[in-house]
């Protein structure tokens, strides 16, 4: 099982909007992740002071990235998030330490 993570930043003044949108994540988006070939085990998103940290455990990290790039549900979500998040070239993080 691979562990992957990303970091995003919320635009100034958009923190409440970010949290509000996550109160009702579209079922189509959740289904796209769960039905992907990545075999998603865990997906959590954390936020503090405008910084977003996403964490996933998947069998196939490339499959989840491919789904994110090609899914219509993800594209729709990206449109919702576009005015809320700072545009990042590469949000993916490198794992630098693991205990257990």
WOLIN-V145998 format. One record per backbone hydrogen bond with DSSP energy under -1.0 kcal/mol. CO is the residue of the C=O (numbers start at 1). NH is the residue of the N-H. Records with the same first field share a line. If there is no record, write none. Layout:
CO->NH, NH
This chain:
2->58
4->56
5->93
6->54
8->52
9->86
11->14
14->18
15->19
16->20
17->21
18->22
20->23
26->30
27->31
28->32
29->33
30->34
31->35
38->59, 60
42->57
44->55
46->53
48->51
50->10
51->48
52->8
53->46
54->6
55->44
56->4
57->41, 42
58->2
60->64
61->65
62->66
63->67
64->68
65->69
66->70
67->71
71->75
72->76
73->77
74->78
75->79
76->80
77->81
78->82
81->84, 85
84->11
91->7
